[in-house]
Amino acid sequence: MNPLPFIPKQLYNRRTDIHAKYGGNWQSGICPSANYPYIFIFSGKSGRQHGYKDGWDNPDVYSYTGEGQAGDMQFTKGNLALRDHIQNGKRVFLFEIESKGIVRFICEVEVFDTGYFETHDTAGKQRIGITFFFKRLGVFLPALPGLFDSLNVAGEPPVEYSFKLPNETERKGLITSRVGQGAYRKRIIHRWEYKCAVTGFNKLDVLIASHIVPWKDSTENERLDVHNGILLSPTFDALFDRHLISFSNNGKIILTDKIELQAFNKVGVWGKEVIKNLSIHNHEYLEKHRNLFHQVNSK
């Protein structure tokens, strides 16, 4: 493995320590170097005004929004360089913005998948965004047929890329679906590490990615917030969606009094189930779900 030109967690002056030495546009979020086989990517809170949604979905998978502040994102310029970086022998280095001109080096990453999501541009107009799914270099991800449909896990690009913007029918689905198509569903799958949050069942073609706070009751940001998503097997999804079960902040299942325990048992629900890897960011959504759970079940 080639040595890293940067030290993980160390702060750097973006202009003098990175671009003055290696090149690349110091004002862009995606910066290919013309003189080195490097691409620098930068993530920060300021990107949210342009509809960017970046972050770690699990300890090894980072979701990164493509570039473009107005209109639908396209696989051109920096987006094209990221898409083809393995094929072109380019290394990708992830930095997070700490303050103006100061960035923290996180790690070297490589792309293994992409997806689309509905977001807004700088002017507030709705548009289609591109999400790149990166994994830490050297990390093995399980083979998950049907999830990685753009690049395979090994990072080898297919002979022909199938990256195309959604057509009008698919675009409508991005807005009307319970969890949207493409990137958001994939982010939920990565967040819950490829298995049902309750049972650990890991057949992705059966599992359902759902919102904790329903789509119709969520703000635009909540609809695309990965912390408002949960991956469940069909039985638990159906009960959760109808507010017949909920979960406390420590993950313990809560059962409605409207269904007898014996009836729950017949569908494989025992009242002792626990979600073990809830994050603090899930709590506010679960609190809203519990409030509605209690309203529904008090009637």
ABEGO torsion letter per residue (X at the ends): XBBBABBBGBBBBAAAAAAAAAEEBAABABBBBAABBBBBBBBBAAAAAAGBBBEBABAABBBBBBBEABEBBBBBEAAAAAAAAAAAGBBBBBBBBABBGBBBBABBBBBABBBBBBBBBAAGBBBBBBBBBBBBBGBBBBBBBGABAABBAAGBBBABBABBBBBAAAAAAAAABAAEBEAAAAAAAAAAGGBBAAAGBABAAABBBBBABBAAABBAAAAABAAABBBBBAAAAAAAAAGABBBBAAGBBBBBAABBAAAAAAAGBAGABBBAABBAAAAAAAAAAAAAAAAAAAX
